[in-house]
Amino acid sequence: MARQKRKTYLSGKGYARYKDSNKYVHRQAAKKKIGRSLHSDEVVHHRDGDKLNNNPNNLQVMSRRDHNRLHFKEMENVGCSAVLFLSTIISIVLVLILILPLF
């Protein structure tokens, strides 16, 4: 007998939820993967950043603290990239300001 696919909807935060229970699909998939319920301080991280990719291989159960650290490090890296980008733009603008009057 074919298993019937449960209906889902998209939450306001962009996660899939089951219509019949309002439970998050990714949390249910992670629970099944690890074979136990999630603790209250545990979150499910989407390794590829896609909130709708609930493949068990893409899900990682971790403490809320570790999850926050992970995303803080990502934001630091983006911040460094942004500073580098802005400094490059400023350098280009300064060069243009110095060179254009020569023409």
PDB file as gemmi writes it, atoms N, CA and C in Angstrom:
CRYST1    1.000    1.000    1.000  90.00  90.00  90.00 P 1                      
ATOM      1  N   MET A   1       0.841  -1.178   0.000  1.00  0.00           N  
ATOM      2  CA  MET A   1       0.000   0.000   0.000  1.00  0.00           C  
ATOM      3  C   MET A   1       0.892   1.250   0.000  1.00  0.00           C  
ATOM      4  N   ALA A   2       0.595   2.170  -0.889  1.00  0.00           N  
ATOM      5  CA  ALA A   2       1.401   3.395  -1.012  1.00  0.00           C  
ATOM      6  C   ALA A   2       1.151   4.308   0.179  1.00  0.00           C  
ATOM      7  N   ARG A   3       2.237   4.885   0.642  1.00  0.00           N  
ATOM      8  CA  ARG A   3       2.135   5.805   1.769  1.00  0.00           C  
ATOM      9  C   ARG A   3       1.635   7.155   1.268  1.00  0.00           C  
ATOM     10  N   GLN A   4       0.647   7.704   1.929  1.00  0.00           N  
ATOM     11  CA  GLN A   4       0.063   8.981   1.520  1.00  0.00           C  
ATOM     12  C   GLN A   4       0.937  10.134   2.013  1.00  0.00           C  
ATOM     13  N   LYS A   5       1.220  11.061   1.115  1.00  0.00           N  
ATOM     14  CA  LYS A   5       2.045  12.212   1.459  1.00  0.00           C  
ATOM     15  C   LYS A   5       1.220  13.198   2.285  1.00  0.00           C  
ATOM     16  N   ARG A   6       1.796  13.641   3.415  1.00  0.00           N  
ATOM     17  CA  ARG A   6       1.098  14.601   4.266  1.00  0.00           C  
ATOM     18  C   ARG A   6       1.170  15.985   3.646  1.00  0.00           C  
ATOM     19  N   LYS A   7       0.107  16.730   3.788  1.00  0.00           N  
ATOM     20  CA  LYS A   7       0.051  18.086   3.228  1.00  0.00           C  
ATOM     21  C   LYS A   7       0.779  19.052   4.147  1.00  0.00           C  
ATOM     22  N   THR A   8       1.468  19.992   3.507  1.00  0.00           N  
ATOM     23  CA  THR A   8       2.235  20.983   4.251  1.00  0.00           C  
ATOM     24  C   THR A   8       1.867  22.389   3.796  1.00  0.00           C  
ATOM     25  N   TYR A   9       2.284  23.346   4.580  1.00  0.00           N  
ATOM     26  CA  TYR A   9       2.166  24.754   4.210  1.00  0.00           C  
ATOM     27  C   TYR A   9       3.428  25.464   4.662  1.00  0.00           C  
ATOM     28  N   LEU A  10       3.645  26.646   4.151  1.00  0.00           N  
ATOM     29  CA  LEU A  10       4.833  27.426   4.467  1.00  0.00           C  
ATOM     30  C   LEU A  10       4.537  28.360   5.635  1.00  0.00           C  
ATOM     31  N   SER A  11       5.359  28.292   6.669  1.00  0.00           N  
ATOM     32  CA  SER A  11       5.173  29.172   7.833  1.00  0.00           C  
ATOM     33  C   SER A  11       5.635  30.584   7.488  1.00  0.00           C  
ATOM     34  N   GLY A  12       5.333  31.515   8.341  1.00  0.00           N  
ATOM     35  CA  GLY A  12       5.752  32.905   8.143  1.00  0.00           C  
ATOM     36  C   GLY A  12       7.252  33.077   8.111  1.00  0.00           C  
ATOM     37  N   LYS A  13       7.984  32.138   8.711  1.00  0.00           N  
ATOM     38  CA  LYS A  13       9.445  32.201   8.737  1.00  0.00           C  
ATOM     39  C   LYS A  13      10.080  31.395   7.618  1.00  0.00           C  
ATOM     40  N   GLY A  14       9.250  30.830   6.727  1.00  0.00           N  
ATOM     41  CA  GLY A  14       9.774  30.128   5.562  1.00  0.00           C  
ATOM     42  C   GLY A  14      10.035  28.641   5.738  1.00  0.00           C  
ATOM     43  N   TYR A  15       9.534  28.056   6.820  1.00  0.00           N  
ATOM     44  CA  TYR A  15       9.705  26.626   7.058  1.00  0.00           C  
ATOM     45  C   TYR A  15       8.423  25.886   6.693  1.00  0.00           C  
ATOM     46  N   ALA A  16       8.570  24.634   6.228  1.00  0.00           N  
ATOM     47  CA  ALA A  16       7.403  23.798   5.926  1.00  0.00           C  
ATOM     48  C   ALA A  16       6.839  23.253   7.240  1.00  0.00           C  
ATOM     49  N   ARG A  17       5.499  23.296   7.344  1.00  0.00           N  
ATOM     50  CA  ARG A  17       4.804  22.732   8.507  1.00  0.00           C  
ATOM     51  C   ARG A  17       3.711  21.804   8.017  1.00  0.00           C  
ATOM     52  N   TYR A  18       3.424  20.777   8.795  1.00  0.00           N  
ATOM     53  CA  TYR A  18       2.335  19.867   8.444  1.00  0.00           C  
ATOM     54  C   TYR A  18       0.997  20.525   8.760  1.00  0.00           C  
ATOM     55  N   LYS A  19       0.054  20.445   7.813  1.00  0.00           N  
ATOM     56  CA  LYS A  19      -1.271  21.043   8.007  1.00  0.00           C  
ATOM     57  C   LYS A  19      -2.047  20.351   9.121  1.00  0.00           C  
ATOM     58  N   ASP A  20      -1.897  19.020   9.233  1.00  0.00           N  
ATOM     59  CA  ASP A  20      -2.704  18.280  10.198  1.00  0.00           C  
ATOM     60  C   ASP A  20      -2.237  18.423  11.650  1.00  0.00           C  
ATOM     61  N   SER A  21      -0.995  18.897  11.863  1.00  0.00           N  
ATOM     62  CA  SER A  21      -0.495  18.993  13.235  1.00  0.00           C  
ATOM     63  C   SER A  21       0.213  20.310  13.551  1.00  0.00           C  
ATOM     64  N   ASN A  22       0.490  21.117  12.524  1.00  0.00           N  
ATOM     65  CA  ASN A  22       1.259  22.365  12.670  1.00  0.00           C  
ATOM     66  C   ASN A  22       2.713  22.142  13.067  1.00  0.00           C  
ATOM     67  N   LYS A  23       3.177  20.889  13.072  1.00  0.00           N  
ATOM     68  CA  LYS A  23       4.561  20.609  13.442  1.00  0.00           C  
ATOM     69  C   LYS A  23       5.478  20.908  12.264  1.00  0.00           C  
ATOM     70  N   TYR A  24       6.693  21.357  12.594  1.00  0.00           N  
ATOM     71  CA  TYR A  24       7.684  21.653  11.567  1.00  0.00           C  
ATOM     72  C   TYR A  24       8.174  20.354  10.930  1.00  0.00           C  
ATOM     73  N   VAL A  25       8.226  20.329   9.604  1.00  0.00           N  
ATOM     74  CA  VAL A  25       8.666  19.148   8.873  1.00  0.00           C  
ATOM     75  C   VAL A  25      10.122  18.815   9.204  1.00  0.00           C  
ATOM     76  N   HIS A  26      10.984  19.828   9.273  1.00  0.00           N  
ATOM     77  CA  HIS A  26      12.403  19.564   9.523  1.00  0.00           C  
ATOM     78  C   HIS A  26      12.644  18.984  10.914  1.00  0.00           C  
ATOM     79  N   ARG A  27      11.872  19.407  11.886  1.00  0.00           N  
ATOM     80  CA  ARG A  27      12.031  18.863  13.240  1.00  0.00           C  
ATOM     81  C   ARG A  27      11.566  17.410  13.307  1.00  0.00           C  
ATOM     82  N   GLN A  28      10.493  17.100  12.584  1.00  0.00           N  
ATOM     83  CA  GLN A  28      10.002  15.721  12.554  1.00  0.00           C  
ATOM     84  C   GLN A  28      10.989  14.812  11.828  1.00  0.00           C  
ATOM     85  N   ALA A  29      11.570  15.322  10.738  1.00  0.00           N  
ATOM     86  CA  ALA A  29      12.553  14.538   9.976  1.00  0.00           C  
ATOM     87  C   ALA A  29      13.807  14.287  10.820  1.00  0.00           C  
ATOM     88  N   ALA A  30      14.242  15.293  11.553  1.00  0.00           N  
ATOM     89  CA  ALA A  30      15.436  15.144  12.406  1.00  0.00           C  
ATOM     90  C   ALA A  30      15.151  14.168  13.552  1.00  0.00           C  
ATOM     91  N   LYS A  31      13.968  14.267  14.110  1.00  0.00           N  
ATOM     92  CA  LYS A  31      13.561  13.369  15.192  1.00  0.00           C  
ATOM     93  C   LYS A  31      13.608  11.914  14.711  1.00  0.00           C  
ATOM     94  N   LYS A  32      13.107  11.684  13.513  1.00  0.00           N  
ATOM     95  CA  LYS A  32      13.121  10.339  12.942  1.00  0.00           C  
ATOM     96  C   LYS A  32      14.563   9.881  12.675  1.00  0.00           C  
ATOM     97  N   LYS A  33      15.396  10.802  12.196  1.00  0.00           N  
ATOM     98  CA  LYS A  33      16.787  10.475  11.878  1.00  0.00           C  
ATOM     99  C   LYS A  33      17.573  10.030  13.116  1.00  0.00           C  
ATOM    100  N   ILE A  34      17.409  10.763  14.230  1.00  0.00           N  
ATOM    101  CA  ILE A  34      18.195  10.454  15.430  1.00  0.00           C  
ATOM    102  C   ILE A  34      17.493   9.438  16.343  1.00  0.00           C  
ATOM    103  N   GLY A  35      16.236   9.133  16.050  1.00  0.00           N  
ATOM    104  CA  GLY A  35      15.532   8.098  16.797  1.00  0.00           C  
ATOM    105  C   GLY A  35      15.056   8.492  18.177  1.00  0.00           C  
ATOM    106  N   ARG A  36      14.884   9.779  18.407  1.00  0.00           N  
ATOM    107  CA  ARG A  36      14.377  10.258  19.706  1.00  0.00           C  
ATOM    108  C   ARG A  36      13.761  11.640  19.536  1.00  0.00           C  
ATOM    109  N   SER A  37      13.064  12.086  20.559  1.00  0.00           N  
ATOM    110  CA  SER A  37      12.518  13.447  20.546  1.00  0.00           C  
ATOM    111  C   SER A  37      13.648  14.444  20.739  1.00  0.00           C  
ATOM    112  N   LEU A  38      13.430  15.643  20.260  1.00  0.00           N  
ATOM    113  CA  LEU A  38      14.425  16.704  20.439  1.00  0.00           C  
ATOM    114  C   LEU A  38      14.277  17.308  21.827  1.00  0.00           C  
ATOM    115  N   HIS A  39      15.385  17.651  22.428  1.00  0.00           N  
ATOM    116  CA  HIS A  39      15.358  18.338  23.721  1.00  0.00           C  
ATOM    117  C   HIS A  39      14.955  19.794  23.499  1.00  0.00           C  
ATOM    118  N   SER A  40      14.468  20.435  24.533  1.00  0.00           N  
ATOM    119  CA  SER A  40      13.977  21.817  24.397  1.00  0.00           C  
ATOM    120  C   SER A  40      15.069  22.794  23.986  1.00  0.00           C  
ATOM    121  N   ASP A  41      16.335  22.471  24.299  1.00  0.00           N  
ATOM    122  CA  ASP A  41      17.431  23.373  23.928  1.00  0.00           C  
ATOM    123  C   ASP A  41      18.092  22.986  22.608  1.00  0.00           C  
ATOM    124  N   GLU A  42      17.496  22.054  21.863  1.00  0.00           N  
ATOM    125  CA  GLU A  42      18.067  21.622  20.589  1.00  0.00           C  
ATOM    126  C   GLU A  42      17.318  22.240  19.415  1.00  0.00           C  
ATOM    127  N   VAL A  43      18.074  22.567  18.386  1.00  0.00           N  
ATOM    128  CA  VAL A  43      17.502  23.096  17.148  1.00  0.00           C  
ATOM    129  C   VAL A  43      17.978  22.219  15.999  1.00  0.00           C  
ATOM    130  N   VAL A  44      17.291  22.350  14.864  1.00  0.00           N  
ATOM    131  CA  VAL A  44      17.668  21.598  13.677  1.00  0.00           C  
ATOM    132  C   VAL A  44      18.232  22.582  12.658  1.00  0.00           C  
ATOM    133  N   HIS A  45      19.483  22.383  12.319  1.00  0.00           N  
ATOM    134  CA  HIS A  45      20.184  23.260  11.379  1.00  0.00           C  
ATOM    135  C   HIS A  45      20.121  22.663   9.977  1.00  0.00           C  
ATOM    136  N   HIS A  46      19.781  23.508   8.989  1.00  0.00           N  
ATOM    137  CA  HIS A  46      19.820  23.101   7.579  1.00  0.00           C  
ATOM    138  C   HIS A  46      21.225  23.408   7.063  1.00  0.00           C  
ATOM    139  N   ARG A  47      21.999  22.374   6.814  1.00  0.00           N  
ATOM    140  CA  ARG A  47      23.401  22.548   6.431  1.00  0.00           C  
ATOM    141  C   ARG A  47      23.575  23.406   5.192  1.00  0.00           C  
ATOM    142  N   ASP A  48      22.687  23.256   4.204  1.00  0.00           N  
ATOM    143  CA  ASP A  48      22.837  24.018   2.958  1.00  0.00           C  
ATOM    144  C   ASP A  48      22.131  25.368   3.006  1.00  0.00           C  
ATOM    145  N   GLY A  49      21.493  25.699   4.127  1.00  0.00           N  
ATOM    146  CA  GLY A  49      20.814  26.981   4.272  1.00  0.00           C  
ATOM    147  C   GLY A  49      19.432  27.034   3.663  1.00  0.00           C  
ATOM    148  N   ASP A  50      19.005  25.972   3.001  1.00  0.00           N  
ATOM    149  CA  ASP A  50      17.684  25.918   2.360  1.00  0.00           C  
ATOM    150  C   ASP A  50      16.675  25.373   3.364  1.00  0.00           C  
ATOM    151  N   LYS A  51      15.799  26.235   3.856  1.00  0.00           N  
ATOM    152  CA  LYS A  51      14.825  25.846   4.869  1.00  0.00           C  
ATOM    153  C   LYS A  51      13.837  24.791   4.389  1.00  0.00           C  
ATOM    154  N   LEU A  52      13.743  24.609   3.090  1.00  0.00           N  
ATOM    155  CA  LEU A  52      12.793  23.636   2.551  1.00  0.00           C  
ATOM    156  C   LEU A  52      13.456  22.308   2.185  1.00  0.00           C  
ATOM    157  N   ASN A  53      14.774  22.225   2.307  1.00  0.00           N  
ATOM    158  CA  ASN A  53      15.476  20.972   2.036  1.00  0.00           C  
ATOM    159  C   ASN A  53      15.524  20.162   3.332  1.00  0.00           C  
ATOM    160  N   ASN A  54      14.518  19.321   3.507  1.00  0.00           N  
ATOM    161  CA  ASN A  54      14.399  18.544   4.736  1.00  0.00           C  
ATOM    162  C   ASN A  54      14.906  17.112   4.585  1.00  0.00           C  
ATOM    163  N   ASN A  55      15.818  16.913   3.634  1.00  0.00           N  
ATOM    164  CA  ASN A  55      16.470  15.627   3.492  1.00  0.00           C  
ATOM    165  C   ASN A  55      17.257  15.377   4.778  1.00  0.00           C  
ATOM    166  N   PRO A  56      17.122  14.195   5.370  1.00  0.00           N  
ATOM    167  CA  PRO A  56      17.836  13.921   6.630  1.00  0.00           C  
ATOM    168  C   PRO A  56      19.341  14.192   6.564  1.00  0.00           C  
ATOM    169  N   ASN A  57      19.961  14.002   5.416  1.00  0.00           N  
ATOM    170  CA  ASN A  57      21.399  14.273   5.289  1.00  0.00           C  
ATOM    171  C   ASN A  57      21.718  15.760   5.361  1.00  0.00           C  
ATOM    172  N   ASN A  58      20.720  16.616   5.173  1.00  0.00           N  
ATOM    173  CA  ASN A  58      20.915  18.056   5.221  1.00  0.00           C  
ATOM    174  C   ASN A  58      20.623  18.628   6.608  1.00  0.00           C  
ATOM    175  N   LEU A  59      20.115  17.799   7.502  1.00  0.00           N  
ATOM    176  CA  LEU A  59      19.701  18.273   8.819  1.00  0.00           C  
ATOM    177  C   LEU A  59      20.710  17.877   9.891  1.00  0.00           C  
ATOM    178  N   GLN A  60      20.985  18.822  10.777  1.00  0.00           N  
ATOM    179  CA  GLN A  60      21.930  18.570  11.866  1.00  0.00           C  
ATOM    180  C   GLN A  60      21.316  19.074  13.165  1.00  0.00           C  
ATOM    181  N   VAL A  61      21.170  18.175  14.135  1.00  0.00           N  
ATOM    182  CA  VAL A  61      20.644  18.554  15.447  1.00  0.00           C  
ATOM    183  C   VAL A  61      21.802  19.103  16.267  1.00  0.00           C  
ATOM    184  N   MET A  62      21.577  20.275  16.865  1.00  0.00           N  
ATOM    185  CA  MET A  62      22.613  20.888  17.698  1.00  0.00           C  
ATOM    186  C   MET A  62      21.964  21.734  18.781  1.00  0.00           C  
ATOM    187  N   SER A  63      22.741  22.097  19.769  1.00  0.00           N  
ATOM    188  CA  SER A  63      22.212  22.950  20.830  1.00  0.00           C  
ATOM    189  C   SER A  63      21.956  24.345  20.256  1.00  0.00           C  
ATOM    190  N   ARG A  64      21.043  25.039  20.871  1.00  0.00           N  
ATOM    191  CA  ARG A  64      20.742  26.409  20.438  1.00  0.00           C  
ATOM    192  C   ARG A  64      21.998  27.271  20.529  1.00  0.00           C  
ATOM    193  N   ARG A  65      22.795  27.030  21.561  1.00  0.00           N  
ATOM    194  CA  ARG A  65      24.032  27.795  21.758  1.00  0.00           C  
ATOM    195  C   ARG A  65      25.005  27.579  20.586  1.00  0.00           C  
ATOM    196  N   ASP A  66      25.205  26.303  20.217  1.00  0.00           N  
ATOM    197  CA  ASP A  66      26.105  26.003  19.104  1.00  0.00           C  
ATOM    198  C   ASP A  66      25.568  26.559  17.786  1.00  0.00           C  
ATOM    199  N   HIS A  67      24.254  26.514  17.621  1.00  0.00           N  
ATOM    200  CA  HIS A  67      23.636  27.042  16.408  1.00  0.00           C  
ATOM    201  C   HIS A  67      23.845  28.551  16.304  1.00  0.00           C  
ATOM    202  N   ASN A  68      23.652  29.235  17.420  1.00  0.00           N  
ATOM    203  CA  ASN A  68      23.880  30.688  17.428  1.00  0.00           C  
ATOM    204  C   ASN A  68      25.337  31.018  17.119  1.00  0.00           C  
ATOM    205  N   ARG A  69      26.264  30.247  17.683  1.00  0.00           N  
ATOM    206  CA  ARG A  69      27.693  30.462  17.403  1.00  0.00           C  
ATOM    207  C   ARG A  69      27.996  30.260  15.923  1.00  0.00           C  
ATOM    208  N   LEU A  70      27.411  29.208  15.346  1.00  0.00           N  
ATOM    209  CA  LEU A  70      27.633  28.912  13.939  1.00  0.00           C  
ATOM    210  C   LEU A  70      27.196  30.082  13.060  1.00  0.00           C  
ATOM    211  N   HIS A  71      26.003  30.593  13.318  1.00  0.00           N  
ATOM    212  CA  HIS A  71      25.506  31.698  12.492  1.00  0.00           C  
ATOM    213  C   HIS A  71      26.212  33.010  12.794  1.00  0.00           C  
ATOM    214  N   PHE A  72      26.685  33.179  14.028  1.00  0.00           N  
ATOM    215  CA  PHE A  72      27.457  34.379  14.351  1.00  0.00           C  
ATOM    216  C   PHE A  72      28.760  34.385  13.565  1.00  0.00           C  
ATOM    217  N   LYS A  73      29.415  33.201  13.467  1.00  0.00           N  
ATOM    218  CA  LYS A  73      30.654  33.103  12.689  1.00  0.00           C  
ATOM    219  C   LYS A  73      30.389  33.406  11.219  1.00  0.00           C  
ATOM    220  N   GLU A  74      29.255  32.930  10.696  1.00  0.00           N  
ATOM    221  CA  GLU A  74      28.897  33.216   9.305  1.00  0.00           C  
ATOM    222  C   GLU A  74      28.724  34.715   9.106  1.00  0.00           C  
ATOM    223  N   MET A  75      28.084  35.374  10.075  1.00  0.00           N  
ATOM    224  CA  MET A  75      27.860  36.818   9.961  1.00  0.00           C  
ATOM    225  C   MET A  75      29.179  37.573  10.037  1.00  0.00           C  
ATOM    226  N   GLU A  76      30.103  37.086  10.871  1.00  0.00           N  
ATOM    227  CA  GLU A  76      31.424  37.723  10.940  1.00  0.00           C  
ATOM    228  C   GLU A  76      32.122  37.642   9.594  1.00  0.00           C  
ATOM    229  N   ASN A  77      32.032  36.468   8.949  1.00  0.00           N  
ATOM    230  CA  ASN A  77      32.662  36.297   7.643  1.00  0.00           C  
ATOM    231  C   ASN A  77      32.035  37.209   6.603  1.00  0.00           C  
ATOM    232  N   VAL A  78      30.723  37.352   6.640  1.00  0.00           N  
ATOM    233  CA  VAL A  78      30.041  38.261   5.714  1.00  0.00           C  
ATOM    234  C   VAL A  78      30.465  39.694   6.008  1.00  0.00           C  
ATOM    235  N   GLY A  79      30.601  40.022   7.292  1.00  0.00           N  
ATOM    236  CA  GLY A  79      31.039  41.363   7.676  1.00  0.00           C  
ATOM    237  C   GLY A  79      32.415  41.678   7.131  1.00  0.00           C  
ATOM    238  N   CYS A  80      33.341  40.734   7.216  1.00  0.00           N  
ATOM    239  CA  CYS A  80      34.691  40.935   6.678  1.00  0.00           C  
ATOM    240  C   CYS A  80      34.641  41.123   5.171  1.00  0.00           C  
ATOM    241  N   SER A  81      33.808  40.341   4.510  1.00  0.00           N  
ATOM    242  CA  SER A  81      33.666  40.467   3.065  1.00  0.00           C  
ATOM    243  C   SER A  81      33.101  41.832   2.694  1.00  0.00           C  
ATOM    244  N   ALA A  82      32.134  42.299   3.472  1.00  0.00           N  
ATOM    245  CA  ALA A  82      31.519  43.592   3.194  1.00  0.00           C  
ATOM    246  C   ALA A  82      32.532  44.721   3.374  1.00  0.00           C  
ATOM    247  N   VAL A  83      33.343  44.635   4.416  1.00  0.00           N  
ATOM    248  CA  VAL A  83      34.371  45.663   4.659  1.00  0.00           C  
ATOM    249  C   VAL A  83      35.385  45.660   3.518  1.00  0.00           C  
ATOM    250  N   LEU A  84      35.802  44.489   3.091  1.00  0.00           N  
ATOM    251  CA  LEU A  84      36.745  44.383   1.981  1.00  0.00           C  
ATOM    252  C   LEU A  84      36.145  44.960   0.703  1.00  0.00           C  
ATOM    253  N   PHE A  85      34.887  44.649   0.449  1.00  0.00           N  
ATOM    254  CA  PHE A  85      34.195  45.168  -0.733  1.00  0.00           C  
ATOM    255  C   PHE A  85      34.118  46.695  -0.685  1.00  0.00           C  
ATOM    256  N   LEU A  86      33.712  47.241   0.447  1.00  0.00           N  
ATOM    257  CA  LEU A  86      33.598  48.700   0.574  1.00  0.00           C  
ATOM    258  C   LEU A  86      34.947  49.390   0.441  1.00  0.00           C  
ATOM    259  N   SER A  87      35.980  48.797   1.016  1.00  0.00           N  
ATOM    260  CA  SER A  87      37.303  49.424   0.899  1.00  0.00           C  
ATOM    261  C   SER A  87      37.781  49.401  -0.554  1.00  0.00           C  
ATOM    262  N   THR A  88      37.437  48.355  -1.288  1.00  0.00           N  
ATOM    263  CA  THR A  88      37.790  48.285  -2.711  1.00  0.00           C  
ATOM    264  C   THR A  88      37.059  49.363  -3.495  1.00  0.00           C  
ATOM    265  N   ILE A  89      35.773  49.537  -3.222  1.00  0.00           N  
ATOM    266  CA  ILE A  89      34.975  50.570  -3.901  1.00  0.00           C  
ATOM    267  C   ILE A  89      35.543  51.956  -3.599  1.00  0.00           C  
ATOM    268  N   ILE A  90      35.869  52.203  -2.347  1.00  0.00           N  
ATOM    269  CA  ILE A  90      36.425  53.512  -1.963  1.00  0.00           C  
ATOM    270  C   ILE A  90      37.747  53.756  -2.691  1.00  0.00           C  
ATOM    271  N   SER A  91      38.573  52.729  -2.785  1.00  0.00           N  
ATOM    272  CA  SER A  91      39.852  52.867  -3.501  1.00  0.00           C  
ATOM    273  C   SER A  91      39.632  53.207  -4.965  1.00  0.00           C  
ATOM    274  N   ILE A  92      38.677  52.545  -5.594  1.00  0.00           N  
ATOM    275  CA  ILE A  92      38.371  52.821  -7.008  1.00  0.00           C  
ATOM    276  C   ILE A  92      37.869  54.245  -7.185  1.00  0.00           C  
ATOM    277  N   VAL A  93      37.001  54.683  -6.308  1.00  0.00           N  
ATOM    278  CA  VAL A  93      36.462  56.044  -6.395  1.00  0.00           C  
ATOM    279  C   VAL A  93      37.577  57.074  -6.219  1.00  0.00           C  
ATOM    280  N   LEU A  94      38.454  56.839  -5.265  1.00  0.00           N  
ATOM    281  CA  LEU A  94      39.565  57.768  -5.047  1.00  0.00           C  
ATOM    282  C   LEU A  94      40.484  57.833  -6.264  1.00  0.00           C  
ATOM    283  N   VAL A  95      40.762  56.698  -6.871  1.00  0.00           N  
ATOM    284  CA  VAL A  95      41.604  56.672  -8.066  1.00  0.00           C  
ATOM    285  C   VAL A  95      40.918  57.459  -9.186  1.00  0.00           C  
ATOM    286  N   LEU A  96      39.629  57.255  -9.348  1.00  0.00           N  
ATOM    287  CA  LEU A  96      38.874  57.971 -10.400  1.00  0.00           C  
ATOM    288  C   LEU A  96      38.879  59.485 -10.141  1.00  0.00           C  
ATOM    289  N   ILE A  97      38.746  59.870  -8.891  1.00  0.00           N  
ATOM    290  CA  ILE A  97      38.761  61.303  -8.560  1.00  0.00           C  
ATOM    291  C   ILE A  97      40.124  61.908  -8.874  1.00  0.00           C  
ATOM    292  N   LEU A  98      41.177  61.162  -8.653  1.00  0.00           N  
ATOM    293  CA  LEU A  98      42.528  61.670  -8.905  1.00  0.00           C  
ATOM    294  C   LEU A  98      42.884  61.642 -10.377  1.00  0.00           C  
ATOM    295  N   ILE A  99      42.377  60.668 -11.131  1.00  0.00           N  
ATOM    296  CA  ILE A  99      42.750  60.518 -12.539  1.00  0.00           C  
ATOM    297  C   ILE A  99      41.874  61.362 -13.459  1.00  0.00           C  
ATOM    298  N   LEU A 100      40.587  61.466 -13.201  1.00  0.00           N  
ATOM    299  CA  LEU A 100      39.678  62.177 -14.112  1.00  0.00           C  
ATOM    300  C   LEU A 100      40.075  63.644 -14.358  1.00  0.00           C  
ATOM    301  N   PRO A 101      40.525  64.373 -13.356  1.00  0.00           N  
ATOM    302  CA  PRO A 101      40.918  65.766 -13.638  1.00  0.00           C  
ATOM    303  C   PRO A 101      42.095  65.876 -14.614  1.00  0.00           C  
ATOM    304  N   LEU A 102      42.872  64.826 -14.789  1.00  0.00           N  
ATOM    305  CA  LEU A 102      44.000  64.852 -15.696  1.00  0.00           C  
ATOM    306  C   LEU A 102      43.563  64.828 -17.158  1.00  0.00           C  
ATOM    307  N   PHE A 103      42.310  64.414 -17.424  1.00  0.00           N  
ATOM    308  CA  PHE A 103      41.831  64.336 -18.811  1.00  0.00           C  
ATOM    309  C   PHE A 103      41.105  65.550 -19.201  1.00  0.00           C  
TER     310      PHE A 103                                                      
END                                                                             
